[in-house]
Amino acid sequence: MKQSLILTRVDGQGRAVVVMNRPEVHNAFDDVLISALTAELRRLEADPDVRVVTLAGAGKSFSAGADLGWMRRMADYSHAENLADAMALAELMRTLDGLTKPTIALVQGAAYGGGVGLVACCDIALATPRAGFCLSEVRLGLIPAVISPYVVAAMGPRAARRFFLTAERFSADEALRIGLVHEVVAEGELEQRGADLANQLLQNGPAAMSAAKDLVAAVARRPLDADLIADTAERISATRASAEGKEGLGAFLEKRQPAWAKGS
């Protein structure tokens, strides 16, 4: 029986857990896995019952980046074939980064190359002390181009200069220090901490969280000028006037749970 590359479970509360399932090659990317993961993320985005998406990797590693067999094939590709391949990976990153639902990365082991890109694309990233990170592309005479917008946004240009250039491995604690991950969680507690955060997210307005994600994208690195001030004022006024905004305020004033809140 052919192994499923992506394993997904969705519970009755709307928590989806997506697991990359190539443990024998440390969940390394190839064109097939990229296509399957992109399709699964799009499916979950379209499912109104899904409220939170958690991304994990089976086995010892989160994702070791590019699959060696895939890289060997790419070495013989034409420029047009390489461009199409790169665009497929870029679309995966764009899809994950652009998901309107909250996303959580659970990094239990190695995250290299494109695996670092996946971590950077998630809204919340948790790692165990055993997790390790590396942007190793320059060792192969390459650059981390497709993942760079997300990785630079996560760790900042100063840290990116170092780790893009040195290709050195760095620890979960260093990833925490530079902002690539949000928490380092004790071994054996990663899934529970992810579930706790998912439960917390389920208490929040789905449309409001989507709008909050869009807000961050809209204001990041923009000058604080009249246009930005007007944009943010328009966003909050639209949110206040929405059905979800009225329900949230009504629930607060009436000392009750809002309609969207889910149990733990």
N, C-alpha and C positions, 0 to 999 in steps of 0.2 A: 504494500500500500504506500502511495506517495505521501511524504510528510507535508503537512500544511506549513507554509512559510510564515503565516500569520495566525495566531490564536487569539480570539476575542471572546470575552465574556461580558455580558451586560446584566446587571442585577435589576431588581424591581424598583430600585430608587433612582435609576438612571445613571449609575456609575459604570462606565465602560473601561475595561482593562485590555489593552492591546499589547501582545507579546510577540516580539520578533523571534522566530523559532528556527534558527540555524545554529544551534549550540556547537555543533561539530566544527564550524569555521568561525566561532565567536561572533555570530550574527553579522558577518561581513556583508556589505552591499554587493549585489550584482544587479543587472538590468531587471531580472525577474522579481527580486525582492523589492526593488524600488517601485516597480509597477504595482505590485500587490499591496504594499503599504500605502501608496498614494490612493489607490482605489478604496482601501478600507477606511482611511481617514475621511474621504469624501462621503462614503456611505454613512459613517457615524455623524458627520456634519448634517446630513440630510434627514437623519432620524430624529423626530421631535421628542422622542422619549429619552434620548441620551442627553444628560446634563453636564457630565464631567468625563474627560478622556485622560486615562493614565497610560503612559508608554513605558514598556519594560523590555528586557531581553532575557531569553532563556539561557540557562547555564551559567558559566563563570563570568561571562563578559556582557556588557551592555551592547556595544557594537565596535568591532575592530576596524571599521572603515571599509575601504574598497577590497573586494574579494580578489585574490591573486589570479585566479583563472580569468576573471573579468578583465583585469588589468592586462593580462597577456593578450587577450583578444583585442583590447583597445589599442595595443601597440601597432597592430596592423590595420587599424581603421583609417579611412580617408579623413580629411578635415571635416567634410560634411557629416560623416558618420560620428566623429568625435563630438561635433557640435550638437547633434541630435541626442547623443548619450548624455552630454552635460546638461542639456535643457530638461531631460527627464529627471535628473537629480535635482536641478533647480526647482522644478515644479513640485517635487516632494517637499522640499524645504519651504517653499512658498505656501503650500497647502497646510502644512503643520503650523507654521507661523501665523497664517491667516485664519485658522479655525476660530469661529465665533464663540466656541465653548471653552471653558477653562481647561488647560492641559497641565499634566504633572509628569515629569520624568523621574523614574526610579533607576538610579545608576548604581548597580551592585558590584561592578567590576570595571574592566577596561572600556574606555570610550576614546577611540582614536579617529582622526580625520573626520569623515562624514558623521561619525558617531558623536563627535563634539558638536557638530552642526545641529543634530537632532536635539541635544540637550539645550543648546542655546535657543532653539525655536520654541521650546515649551515655556509656559508662563511661570511654572514653579519647578525647580530642579532639586532633588534630594539625592545624596550620595552616601555610601558607607565609607568607613576609613580604608577599606580595601580597594575602592575605586581609584583608577589612575587615568590620566588624560594626556593626550599627545596630538599635536598638529604636525605630523611627520612628513608632509608633502615635499618640502624642499630637499629632503634626503634622496628623493627619487627624481629630483630635477623638476618638480612640479610646484604648484601653488594652491592654497586652499581657496580658490576663487569663488566657487558657487556658494560655499557656506559663509564666506567672509562677511556679508552684510549682517548676519545674525550673530556670529561670534564676536565681531567687533562691537556690536550694540550691547552684548552681554558683558564682555570683559573690559571694554574700553580700548581705544587705540594704543595707549601706552603699553598695556600688557600684551596686546596683539602683536605689536612690533617685536617684542621679545620672543614670544612663543611661536609666531609664524617663522621667525628667522632661525631660532636655535633648534627647533624640532625636538626639544628636550621633553622628557616625561615630567609631569607634575602631579602632585598629590591632591587628594580630596580637600585637605586643609588649604592648600594653595588655591584651588579652584574656588573655595569659599571666600578666601581673602580678596580675590580679584573680581568676584561677582558672577562667576560662571554658574555656580550652584548656590542655593539659598541656605541649605542646612546640611551638616554632616551628621548622619544618624547611626547609632550603634548597630553593629552587625546583628542581624536577626530581627531588627525592629523596623526595617525599611518599608515593608509592605503595610504594616500597621500604621506607621506615620503617614504614608500616602493615603490610606483609607481615612484616617482622622481628618486630613486636609480636605479630602473629597467630601466628607460629611459636613465640614464647615462651609464649603462652597455651596452645598445643597440648601443651605439656609438663606442664600442670597437670591435676589431677583435675577432670573436667567437673562432677560433683556437688558437689565442694568449692567450685569457683568460683561455682556457682549459690547455694550456701549462704552464701558470703562476700558476694555481692551482697545477699542477703536480710538478712544480719547488719548491713550498713551501714544499710539502710533501717530496721531494728529499733532500732538504738541511737542514730541521729542525733537530736540535740536532746532526748533523754530524760534525766531526772535520774539521776545515779549513786546509785541507792538499792538496797535489798535485792531488789526485784523484778527490776531490770535485771541485777544480779549473778547471781541465780538463773537468769534466762533465758540469759545467756551461758554459764554452767556447763552447763546442759542442752544447749545447742547443741554445745559441744565434745565432751561425752560421747557424744551421738548420732553425731557425725561419727567419733569414734574407733572406735565399735562397728560402723560401716557397713562393707560389703564394700570400698568404695573406700578408706576409711581404713586398713583392715588391709592392703590391697594396697600402698598407698603406703608405710606403715611397713616392711612386709616387703621391698619393693624397696630402700628406703634401707639397711636392715640387711644385705641380701644384695648390696649394691653393684651393682644392676642397674637397668635402666629399668623404670618401672611400665607396666602393660599399656596404659594409655591414651596414653602418650607417642607423639607423631608425629614423623617426621623432618622436617627443614627443607626 
